[in-house]
Amino acid sequence: MTHPTPAIVNDSFAWRLALVYAAFFLIVGWHLPLFPVWLTARGLDPAAIGFVLAAMQAVRVIATPAATRIADRYGSLHGAIVVTAFVSIAAIALLASMQGFPFVFMAAVMLAFVSAPILPLTDAYGLKGLAQRGKSYGPVRLWGSVAFIVANLTGGVLLDVLAPGHLIWVIFAGNCALAVAAMLLVRQPRDEVPTPSEKSGHSHLRQPVFLAIAAAGGLIQASHAVYYGFSTLDWSAKGFDGMTIGVLWALGVAAEIVLFAWAGRLPVTRPATLILIGAAGGIIRWAVMVFDPPLALLAPLQLLHALSFGATHLGTMAYLSQSAPEGSRAAAQGDIATANSLAMAAASALAGVLYGTGGSLAYGAMAALAVFGFIFSALATRLCRPA
């Protein structure tokens, strides 16, 4: 991808932003395996844990658009990131002190509400700052993926050495690291405050291209629902050991990292075309998974994660970098994140039903989602063509 002549050169913006991504995905990589174990230590049964996790996802759909619009209203993405990072520390400290399902539930929902906007706010801040410096998003964002792998590896060790009731403090430490990294971000000039018409209507929601990009990205990312939720169970049932399953997961993330590292040199320059490529990768990947492929074929299939997730994500971020309205950058980023969350929630519910009844045949529905994503990305490609 090519970049315009940078307005700002040779400052520390990129590596400071990379620290925030690394800290954020360190938290995610610890939260996924450790938090349910901590909830069990607090006396919650599987049904209660599922209820807590579902509520935490649901509240993000409310929190993200609300917080990103507030950030736009005051024109300070940097300040919003810092505030949400520090409030998240307070929320997780409160959660750590809770006992009993009602209090744990309320504190967990509060944590989800205040922490949900952090990533879309960071993306909006980062896309604008990187564009001003003529830098690519991918080589900075890849440090989040690297940190996620580190968290996965260390999380297994921590499960063995820490009492379950203390695991929450690992996530707390990650949140503290995120707050410190947020404080180190380069301060940007305040954004332009949106006009009254932008405040009331948010012009990006009336742009067919934006809606097509949001639909395409949401559908393609949601097509990963069976993989995220049930691939480990499926592979375990087939007799794969933990090491083999770990390597398969690592291959997917490693392929994603390689794509991000080379993002600035990709020959494809149009965001919608990148999403189209991501959709094609998803169609191939999930269509083959329907036939329950052997291990020898699973490894190269995992490399398609670079397309189904990586190219789709890069294309979406590239579109927002180029086209998000100046007064509504955070809102546009938040609306994309909300669309992804809604699509993933629906696909996850569908995946559970389909996998329970048909096993690997559930991937057929995921291939169908990727096909619809392909259609919307093709529409976006057409809409982006000059008249």
C-alpha positions in Angstrom: 0.0 0.0 0.0 1.3 3.5 -0.8 1.1 6.4 1.6 1.0 10.2 1.0 4.0 12.3 1.9 4.1 12.3 5.7 3.3 15.4 7.6 5.2 14.2 10.7 8.4 12.2 10.6 10.9 10.6 13.0 8.9 10.7 16.2 8.0 7.9 18.6 4.3 7.6 17.7 4.5 4.1 16.1 6.4 2.3 18.8 4.3 3.9 21.6 1.1 2.8 19.8 2.6 -0.7 19.4 3.0 -0.9 23.2 -0.7 -0.2 23.7 -1.6 -2.9 21.2 0.8 -5.3 22.9 -0.7 -4.5 26.4 -4.3 -4.8 25.2 -3.8 -8.2 23.5 -1.8 -9.4 26.5 -4.9 -8.8 28.5 -7.1 -10.6 26.0 -4.7 -13.6 25.8 -4.8 -13.9 29.6 -8.5 -13.1 30.0 -9.8 -15.9 27.7 -8.3 -18.9 29.5 -7.9 -17.5 33.1 -11.2 -15.6 33.7 -13.5 -18.6 33.6 -11.3 -20.4 36.0 -11.4 -17.5 38.4 -15.2 -17.4 38.1 -15.3 -21.1 39.0 -13.1 -20.3 42.1 -15.7 -17.7 43.0 -18.3 -20.5 43.2 -20.1 -19.9 39.8 -21.3 -23.0 38.0 -21.0 -23.4 34.2 -24.4 -22.0 33.5 -23.7 -18.9 35.7 -20.3 -18.5 34.0 -21.9 -18.6 30.5 -24.5 -16.0 31.7 -21.7 -13.7 32.9 -19.7 -14.0 29.7 -22.8 -13.5 27.5 -23.7 -10.3 29.5 -20.2 -9.0 29.1 -20.4 -9.4 25.4 -23.9 -7.8 25.2 -23.0 -4.7 27.1 -20.2 -3.9 24.7 -22.7 -3.3 22.0 -24.1 -0.4 24.1 -20.8 0.9 25.5 -18.7 1.1 22.3 -20.9 3.4 20.2 -21.7 5.6 23.2 -18.1 6.1 24.3 -16.7 6.6 20.7 -19.3 9.3 20.1 -18.4 11.1 23.3 -14.7 11.0 22.3 -15.7 12.6 18.9 -17.8 15.2 20.7 -14.8 16.4 22.7 -12.2 15.8 20.0 -9.7 13.9 22.2 -9.0 10.3 21.3 -5.9 10.3 23.4 -7.7 11.5 26.5 -10.5 9.0 26.0 -8.0 6.1 25.8 -6.2 7.1 29.0 -9.5 7.6 30.9 -11.0 4.2 29.8 -7.7 2.4 30.6 -7.6 3.8 34.2 -11.3 3.3 34.8 -10.8 -0.3 33.7 -8.2 -0.7 36.4 -10.6 0.4 39.0 -13.4 -1.8 37.6 -11.2 -5.0 37.7 -10.0 -4.2 41.2 -13.6 -3.9 42.3 -14.4 -7.2 40.5 -11.6 -8.9 42.3 -13.1 -8.1 45.7 -16.6 -9.4 44.8 -18.1 -12.6 46.3 -21.4 -14.2 45.2 -23.0 -14.4 41.8 -25.0 -11.1 41.9 -22.0 -9.0 42.9 -19.6 -10.7 40.5 -22.1 -10.4 37.7 -22.6 -6.6 38.2 -18.9 -5.9 38.6 -18.1 -8.0 35.5 -20.6 -6.2 33.4 -19.2 -2.9 34.7 -15.7 -3.9 33.6 -17.0 -4.9 30.2 -18.8 -1.6 29.8 -15.8 0.6 30.6 -13.2 -1.4 28.8 -15.2 -2.1 25.6 -14.3 1.2 23.8 -10.5 0.9 24.3 -9.6 -1.0 21.1 -11.8 1.0 18.7 -10.6 4.3 20.3 -7.0 3.1 19.9 -7.6 2.1 16.3 -9.1 5.4 15.5 -6.3 7.3 17.2 -3.7 5.0 15.5 -5.1 5.2 12.0 -5.1 8.9 12.0 -1.6 9.3 13.5 0.0 6.6 11.3 -1.5 8.2 8.2 0.0 11.6 9.2 3.4 9.9 9.4 3.1 7.9 6.2 3.3 4.6 8.2 1.4 1.4 7.7 -1.0 0.0 10.3 -0.1 -3.6 9.9 3.6 -3.6 11.2 2.3 -1.7 14.4 -0.7 -3.9 15.0 1.3 -7.1 14.6 2.7 -6.5 18.1 -0.8 -7.2 19.5 -0.8 -10.6 17.8 2.7 -11.3 19.1 1.6 -10.4 22.7 -1.5 -12.6 22.3 0.7 -15.6 21.6 2.9 -14.7 24.6 -0.1 -14.5 26.8 -1.4 -17.9 25.5 1.9 -19.5 26.3 2.4 -17.9 29.8 -1.3 -18.4 30.7 -0.9 -22.1 30.7 2.1 -21.8 33.1 0.2 -19.4 35.3 -2.7 -21.9 35.6 -0.3 -24.4 37.0 1.5 -22.1 39.5 -1.2 -19.8 40.8 -4.2 -20.6 42.9 -7.4 -20.1 40.9 -8.6 -17.3 43.2 -5.5 -15.2 42.4 -5.7 -15.4 38.6 -7.7 -12.2 38.4 -4.6 -10.3 39.5 -2.8 -11.4 36.4 -5.5 -9.7 34.3 -5.3 -6.7 36.7 -1.5 -6.5 36.0 -2.2 -6.5 32.3 -4.6 -3.6 32.7 -2.0 -1.7 34.7 0.4 -2.2 31.8 -2.2 -0.9 29.4 -2.7 2.2 31.4 1.0 3.0 31.5 1.3 2.4 27.8 -1.7 4.7 27.2 0.0 7.4 29.2 3.0 7.1 26.9 1.0 7.7 23.7 2.0 10.8 21.8 -0.4 13.6 22.3 -2.2 14.6 19.1 -3.8 17.9 18.4 -7.5 17.9 19.3 -9.7 16.7 16.4 -12.2 18.9 14.8 -15.5 18.8 16.7 -18.3 17.5 14.4 -20.9 19.9 13.0 -24.4 19.8 14.4 -25.5 17.7 11.4 -22.7 15.2 11.9 -23.5 15.0 15.6 -27.2 14.2 15.0 -26.8 11.9 12.0 -23.2 10.7 11.7 -22.7 11.0 8.0 -20.8 7.7 7.6 -24.0 5.8 8.4 -25.6 7.2 5.3 -22.7 6.2 3.0 -23.5 3.0 1.0 -19.7 2.1 0.9 -19.4 2.3 4.6 -22.4 0.1 5.1 -21.2 -2.4 2.6 -17.7 -2.5 4.2 -19.3 -3.0 7.7 -21.5 -5.8 6.4 -18.7 -7.5 4.5 -16.2 -7.3 7.4 -18.7 -8.4 10.0 -19.9 -11.4 8.0 -16.4 -12.6 7.2 -15.1 -12.2 10.8 -18.3 -13.9 12.1 -17.5 -16.8 9.8 -14.8 -17.7 12.3 -17.4 -18.6 15.0 -17.1 -22.4 14.7 -13.3 -22.2 14.6 -13.1 -19.9 17.6 -15.6 -21.8 19.7 -15.3 -25.4 18.8 -12.1 -26.3 16.9 -10.2 -27.2 20.0 -13.1 -29.5 21.2 -13.3 -31.0 17.7 -9.6 -31.6 17.4 -9.4 -33.1 20.9 -12.3 -35.5 20.0 -10.2 -36.6 17.0 -7.3 -37.5 19.3 -5.0 -34.6 18.7 -2.9 -33.8 21.8 -2.5 -30.4 23.4 0.8 -29.7 21.7 -0.6 -30.4 18.2 -3.7 -28.2 18.9 -1.5 -25.4 20.2 0.7 -25.5 17.1 -2.3 -25.4 14.8 -3.6 -22.3 16.6 -0.1 -20.7 16.6 0.2 -21.3 12.8 -2.9 -19.2 12.2 -1.7 -16.3 14.4 1.8 -16.6 12.9 0.4 -16.3 9.4 -1.6 -13.2 10.5 1.6 -11.7 11.9 3.5 -12.2 8.7 0.8 -10.5 6.7 0.7 -7.6 9.1 4.5 -7.2 8.9 4.3 -7.0 5.1 1.2 -4.8 5.0 3.1 -1.7 3.9 4.5 -3.6 0.8 1.3 -5.3 -0.4 0.6 -4.7 -4.1 -3.1 -4.4 -3.3 -4.0 -0.8 -2.5 -7.8 -0.7 -2.5 -9.4 -1.6 0.9 -12.5 -3.3 -0.6 -10.2 -5.5 -2.7 -8.4 -6.7 0.4 -11.7 -7.6 2.1 -12.7 -9.4 -1.1 -9.5 -11.5 -0.8 -10.2 -12.1 2.8 -13.7 -13.4 1.9 -12.2 -15.7 -0.7 -9.8 -17.1 1.9 -12.7 -17.7 4.3 -14.8 -19.5 1.6 -12.0 -21.9 0.8 -11.0 -22.5 4.4 -14.4 -23.3 5.8 -15.6 -25.2 2.7 -12.6 -27.6 3.1 -13.2 -27.9 6.9 -16.7 -29.3 6.2 -15.0 -32.5 4.9 -13.1 -33.0 8.2 -9.6 -32.8 6.7 -6.6 -34.8 8.1 -3.8 -33.1 10.0 -1.6 -32.9 6.9 -4.2 -30.6 5.4 -5.1 -28.7 8.5 -1.7 -27.0 8.8 -1.9 -25.2 5.4 -5.6 -24.4 6.0 -4.5 -22.6 9.2 -2.3 -20.4 7.1 -5.4 -19.1 5.4 -6.1 -17.2 8.7 -3.8 -14.6 7.2 -6.6 -14.0 4.6 -9.9 -14.8 6.4 -9.0 -12.7 9.4 -5.8 -10.7 8.5 -6.7 -9.4 5.0 -10.3 -8.6 6.1 -9.1 -6.7 9.1 -6.4 -4.8 7.2 -8.9 -3.9 4.5 -11.4 -2.6 7.0 -8.8 -0.5 8.8 -7.4 0.9 5.5 -10.9 2.0 4.5 -11.4 3.8 7.8 -8.0 5.4 7.6 -8.8 6.8 4.1 -12.5 7.5 4.4 -13.7 8.0 8.0 -15.0 11.5 8.4 -12.8 13.8 10.4 -15.4 14.7 13.0 -16.6 11.1 13.5 -13.5 9.0 13.3 -14.1 7.3 16.7 -17.8 6.8 16.0 -17.1 5.2 12.6 -14.5 2.9 14.2 -16.9 2.1 17.0 -19.8 1.3 14.6 -17.6 -1.1 12.7 -16.6 -2.8 16.0 -20.3 -3.0 17.0 -21.3 -4.5 13.7 -18.6 -7.1 14.1 -19.7 -7.9 17.7 -23.4 -8.3 16.7 -22.5 -10.5 13.7 -20.1 -12.7 15.9 -22.7 -13.0 18.6 -25.4 -14.3 16.2 -22.9 -16.6 14.4 -21.7 -18.0 17.8 -25.2 -18.9 18.8 -25.8 -20.5 15.4 -22.4 -22.3 15.6 -23.3 -23.9 18.9 -26.5 -25.3 17.6 -25.0 -26.5 14.3 -21.9 -28.0 15.8 -23.9 -29.9 18.4 -26.0 -31.5 15.7 -23.6 -31.8 12.7 -20.0 -31.6 14.0 -17.7 -30.3 11.2 -20.7 -29.8 8.9 -21.2 -26.6 10.8 -18.4 -25.1 8.8 -20.7 -25.1 5.8 -22.7 -22.3 7.4 -19.5 -20.4 8.0 -18.6 -20.8 4.4 -22.0 -19.4 3.5 -21.3 -16.4 5.8 -18.0 -15.8 4.0 -19.9 -16.0 0.6 -22.3 -13.2 1.8 -19.2 -11.3 2.9 -17.7 -11.8 -0.6 -20.9 -10.4 -2.1 -20.9 -7.3 0.1 -17.2 -6.7 -0.5 -17.7 -7.0 -4.2 -20.5 -4.4 -3.9 -18.1 -2.2 -1.9 -15.5 -2.6 -4.6 -18.0 -1.5 -7.3 -19.2 1.5 -5.2 -15.6 2.6 -4.7 -14.9 2.8 -8.4 -14.7 6.3 -9.8 -17.8 7.2 -11.9 
